[in-house]
Amino acid sequence: MLAEVPDPVPGRGEVVVDVAAASVNYPDTLTIRDMYQFKSALPFSPGGEFAGTVSAVGQGVDNVSVGDRVIAIQVAGGFAEKALVDQPQALIPIPDDMDFAAAASWVMAYATSYYALKDRASAKEGETLLVLGASGGVGLAAVDLGRAMGMRVIAAASTEEKLAICREYGAAETVNYADEDLRDRVKQITSGQGVDMVIDPVGGAYSEAALRSTAWQGRFMVVGFAAGEIPRIPLNLMLLKGCDVRGVFWGSHTFREPERHRQNLRELIEMYRGGVIRPYISGRYALEDAPKAIADLLERRASGKVIVEIR
């Protein structure tokens, strides 16, 4: 529900951002149920990825000024007219040619997928990539980036409508795992060779089938568990295939490897400005409809990103 609360006042090392737009991400569906690994003190407003204009700066902050257009990534706070940011050093400047809705929609999805492909999977041009949950935020970003990096992308999703979007974003082949056997279809597409890597932001029932679909010395990227089920994978599969299963914890990476993270963001911004990548926004919601935006994501009615527009 909407409520009027006092405007936040920045303390030392804090800033206030007047929020223009915020995106809905899978972690938002966890924070509101107290299931996320990072906690927010009650009461709080969800929204961990948002864009807007700095309106107040606390003492000791010297990297941003009032009037700067920025993107913020944090646990919560974005579904509000004003948001307090306690890590201003992590704020990301918005390029002049990027509007607030686009700015609020690309960092978590594209930076996660780019980190998975570039840094964790060491993706190479010409390799074959299978993306599970390919029409979701991270999945569609992986399709878009895989295509941009010269890979042959196989997109797997649950409806023909979702797969049509994946083809629009560069998927060379698609699998409807609602009515096709994932492993058989991938085997057919790859002439029995399997895929070089898998991006899996979903977990659940399809993870093992995707791992079994990897080629010799393939790479399986564990991104998340949007299906709600953490799969139990037999270790003998890794032995028999000589394959790697690698974790992709982008949030931790940003703190542990900040310079590499910043370099990845610079490269992604250049891709965006050059028209190489483009976030897909499937829905725009008013602030009072933010609960519906979260429900649509949680119940898999959304493709790409959904945005809550504040102002």
Legacy VTK file of the C-alpha trace (Angstrom):
# vtk DataFile Version 3.0
C-alpha trace
ASCII
DATASET POLYDATA
POINTS 311 float
0.000 0.000 0.000
1.025 3.633 -0.432
1.831 5.731 2.620
3.163 9.223 3.242
6.372 9.206 5.289
8.880 11.978 6.104
11.460 12.708 3.436
14.754 10.937 4.118
17.639 13.141 5.290
21.146 12.007 4.364
23.592 11.421 7.167
27.339 11.344 6.788
28.297 9.243 3.769
24.731 9.106 2.423
22.763 10.698 -0.398
19.095 11.015 -1.312
17.926 10.188 -4.829
14.635 11.449 -6.249
13.503 8.261 -7.939
12.241 8.460 -11.511
11.939 4.738 -12.275
12.670 1.440 -10.582
12.764 -2.049 -12.014
11.445 -5.260 -10.509
13.953 -8.069 -10.054
13.718 -11.566 -8.636
15.444 -10.526 -5.368
12.536 -8.120 -4.749
10.195 -11.112 -4.612
12.452 -12.594 -1.921
12.989 -9.484 0.199
9.240 -8.954 0.662
9.000 -12.540 2.004
12.125 -12.231 4.186
13.825 -14.937 2.095
16.763 -12.934 0.721
20.275 -13.328 2.109
20.481 -9.575 2.709
17.931 -8.132 5.109
16.255 -4.723 5.380
15.001 -3.266 8.652
11.210 -3.042 8.811
9.362 -1.162 7.527
10.955 -0.838 4.092
10.018 -0.205 0.488
11.115 -2.859 -2.041
13.016 -1.923 -5.172
16.714 -2.712 -5.334
17.456 -1.167 -8.758
16.378 2.381 -9.508
17.332 5.511 -11.399
16.823 9.163 -10.621
18.445 12.455 -9.662
20.556 13.181 -6.592
18.626 15.719 -4.485
20.644 15.835 -1.245
24.209 14.927 -0.286
25.497 14.166 3.199
28.850 15.106 4.658
31.865 13.237 3.371
30.383 12.427 -0.043
32.519 13.771 -2.863
31.782 11.493 -5.834
28.301 12.845 -6.656
26.562 16.209 -6.506
22.989 17.453 -6.367
21.514 17.207 -9.851
23.531 14.174 -10.972
21.557 11.492 -12.825
22.408 8.114 -11.299
21.522 4.433 -11.054
21.459 2.800 -7.626
21.746 -0.894 -6.809
20.951 -1.885 -3.232
18.742 -4.265 -1.280
15.594 -2.109 -1.244
14.179 1.414 -1.197
13.455 2.165 -4.840
9.654 1.969 -4.848
9.364 5.443 -3.349
9.533 9.058 -4.438
12.812 9.514 -2.555
15.363 6.851 -1.650
18.243 6.970 0.818
21.496 5.543 -0.545
24.128 4.556 2.018
26.764 3.426 -0.496
27.073 6.454 -2.785
30.443 5.275 -4.081
28.543 2.514 -5.894
26.206 4.906 -7.741
26.461 4.632 -11.512
26.289 7.780 -13.677
23.578 7.703 -16.335
24.756 8.540 -19.861
23.085 11.629 -21.322
21.458 9.573 -24.082
19.825 7.034 -21.707
16.372 7.744 -20.274
15.450 6.841 -16.703
13.337 3.789 -17.592
16.161 2.246 -19.610
18.661 3.201 -16.910
16.609 1.437 -14.249
16.257 -1.723 -16.314
19.674 -2.876 -17.473
22.341 -3.027 -14.755
21.333 -6.082 -12.731
20.252 -8.142 -15.734
22.992 -7.218 -18.187
25.836 -6.946 -15.681
24.937 -10.344 -14.216
24.781 -11.986 -17.636
27.958 -10.262 -18.842
29.838 -11.327 -15.717
28.565 -14.881 -16.248
29.558 -15.009 -19.912
32.753 -12.981 -19.935
34.348 -13.608 -16.541
32.953 -16.908 -15.308
32.381 -18.826 -18.553
35.163 -17.243 -20.659
32.739 -17.268 -23.589
34.223 -17.316 -27.069
32.883 -16.358 -30.453
31.397 -19.328 -32.275
30.502 -21.295 -29.155
26.983 -22.558 -28.479
25.051 -21.130 -25.530
21.864 -22.552 -23.994
19.846 -20.070 -21.908
17.158 -21.320 -19.540
14.359 -18.938 -18.598
15.442 -17.062 -21.689
12.635 -14.501 -21.718
13.257 -13.283 -18.156
15.414 -10.306 -17.227
18.732 -12.117 -16.854
17.844 -14.708 -19.490
16.971 -12.219 -22.226
20.079 -10.180 -21.393
22.124 -13.382 -21.839
20.459 -13.983 -25.212
21.183 -10.404 -26.288
24.798 -10.492 -25.079
25.441 -13.987 -26.416
24.357 -12.830 -29.848
26.493 -9.679 -29.533
29.523 -11.786 -28.529
29.181 -13.949 -31.639
27.739 -17.049 -30.013
25.072 -19.381 -31.337
22.259 -18.938 -28.823
19.619 -21.547 -28.003
16.811 -19.984 -25.957
14.552 -22.123 -23.763
11.269 -20.771 -22.393
7.728 -21.932 -21.646
5.565 -20.261 -24.323
5.766 -19.421 -27.996
5.147 -15.742 -27.189
8.221 -15.659 -24.944
10.313 -17.505 -27.524
9.299 -15.000 -30.217
10.891 -12.249 -28.106
14.019 -14.382 -27.721
14.275 -14.780 -31.495
13.863 -11.029 -31.876
16.822 -10.595 -29.521
19.074 -12.945 -31.456
18.302 -16.541 -30.495
19.264 -18.775 -33.413
17.213 -21.706 -32.084
14.497 -22.067 -29.465
13.113 -24.776 -27.193
9.610 -24.690 -25.733
10.145 -26.845 -22.677
6.420 -26.839 -21.922
5.825 -29.248 -24.795
9.294 -30.353 -25.967
11.854 -32.524 -24.231
14.720 -30.144 -23.491
17.510 -32.692 -23.769
16.179 -34.293 -26.970
15.641 -30.921 -28.623
19.127 -29.655 -27.737
20.616 -32.905 -29.001
18.767 -32.417 -32.280
19.844 -28.782 -32.634
23.510 -29.544 -31.919
23.646 -32.766 -33.978
24.418 -34.681 -30.814
27.406 -32.546 -29.821
25.799 -30.675 -26.919
26.260 -27.037 -25.932
29.451 -25.338 -24.814
27.760 -23.541 -21.941
24.499 -23.082 -20.089
23.180 -19.971 -18.347
20.677 -21.069 -15.682
18.868 -18.351 -13.693
15.916 -20.665 -13.048
16.945 -23.875 -11.276
14.224 -26.431 -10.727
13.385 -29.349 -12.970
15.294 -28.311 -16.095
18.764 -27.805 -14.602
19.816 -31.448 -14.717
18.521 -31.894 -18.269
20.495 -28.803 -19.324
23.651 -30.081 -17.637
23.229 -33.411 -19.405
23.016 -31.400 -22.651
26.512 -29.923 -22.306
29.355 -30.958 -24.574
32.622 -32.442 -23.332
34.253 -29.863 -21.018
31.168 -27.681 -21.137
30.433 -24.972 -18.559
27.239 -24.698 -16.540
26.607 -21.276 -14.976
24.462 -21.272 -11.826
22.856 -17.809 -11.708
19.765 -18.286 -9.542
16.673 -20.254 -8.660
13.687 -18.323 -9.959
11.680 -21.558 -10.134
11.957 -21.745 -6.351
13.583 -25.181 -6.276
17.318 -25.704 -5.764
18.140 -28.780 -7.864
20.232 -31.687 -6.607
22.681 -32.595 -9.367
24.467 -36.004 -9.415
28.225 -35.343 -9.252
28.957 -38.225 -11.619
27.665 -36.062 -14.494
30.559 -33.657 -14.041
32.988 -36.572 -14.038
31.551 -38.214 -17.150
31.369 -34.959 -19.136
34.540 -33.364 -17.801
32.389 -30.270 -17.368
32.472 -27.370 -14.909
29.643 -26.059 -12.747
30.402 -22.458 -11.796
28.574 -20.096 -9.481
27.650 -16.605 -10.659
27.175 -14.359 -7.595
27.231 -10.972 -9.284
26.371 -9.046 -6.117
29.391 -10.402 -4.272
31.592 -9.873 -7.338
30.835 -6.128 -7.340
32.361 -5.797 -3.859
35.177 -8.323 -4.178
36.333 -7.207 -7.641
35.189 -3.572 -7.892
37.542 -2.524 -10.690
36.584 -5.454 -12.894
32.929 -4.666 -12.167
33.423 -1.028 -13.177
35.193 -2.093 -16.361
32.318 -4.405 -17.256
29.872 -1.535 -16.716
31.939 0.724 -18.978
31.894 -1.919 -21.697
28.149 -2.454 -21.335
27.462 1.281 -21.520
29.461 1.475 -24.738
27.477 -1.459 -26.133
24.242 0.325 -25.235
25.352 3.635 -26.723
26.448 1.847 -29.881
23.090 0.116 -30.242
24.645 -3.320 -29.744
22.413 -4.218 -26.784
18.982 -2.938 -25.789
16.970 -3.687 -22.632
13.479 -5.016 -23.249
10.768 -3.462 -21.062
7.551 -5.452 -21.219
5.507 -3.478 -18.708
5.351 -0.079 -17.021
3.475 0.377 -13.755
2.532 3.355 -11.599
3.840 3.416 -8.036
0.479 2.358 -6.617
0.594 -0.705 -8.887
4.023 -1.872 -7.704
2.533 -4.926 -5.911
1.031 -6.064 -9.223
4.401 -5.571 -10.952
6.056 -7.837 -8.375
3.257 -10.417 -8.682
3.522 -10.443 -12.482
7.242 -11.162 -12.243
6.829 -13.796 -9.536
4.085 -15.577 -11.469
6.079 -15.412 -14.730
3.666 -13.227 -16.621
6.449 -10.807 -17.574
9.236 -10.924 -20.140
12.448 -8.925 -19.991
12.078 -6.204 -17.358
9.088 -4.508 -15.764
9.383 -0.931 -14.550
7.689 1.049 -11.813
7.588 4.679 -12.916
7.646 7.108 -10.014
7.774 10.468 -11.784
LINES 1 312
311 0 1 2 3 4 5 6 7 8 9 10 11 12 13 14 15 16 17 18 19 20 21 22 23 24 25 26 27 28 29 30 31 32 33 34 35 36 37 38 39 40 41 42 43 44 45 46 47 48 49 50 51 52 53 54 55 56 57 58 59 60 61 62 63 64 65 66 67 68 69 70 71 72 73 74 75 76 77 78 79 80 81 82 83 84 85 86 87 88 89 90 91 92 93 94 95 96 97 98 99 100 101 102 103 104 105 106 107 108 109 110 111 112 113 114 115 116 117 118 119 120 121 122 123 124 125 126 127 128 129 130 131 132 133 134 135 136 137 138 139 140 141 142 143 144 145 146 147 148 149 150 151 152 153 154 155 156 157 158 159 160 161 162 163 164 165 166 167 168 169 170 171 172 173 174 175 176 177 178 179 180 181 182 183 184 185 186 187 188 189 190 191 192 193 194 195 196 197 198 199 200 201 202 203 204 205 206 207 208 209 210 211 212 213 214 215 216 217 218 219 220 221 222 223 224 225 226 227 228 229 230 231 232 233 234 235 236 237 238 239 240 241 242 243 244 245 246 247 248 249 250 251 252 253 254 255 256 257 258 259 260 261 262 263 264 265 266 267 268 269 270 271 272 273 274 275 276 277 278 279 280 281 282 283 284 285 286 287 288 289 290 291 292 293 294 295 296 297 298 299 300 301 302 303 304 305 306 307 308 309 310
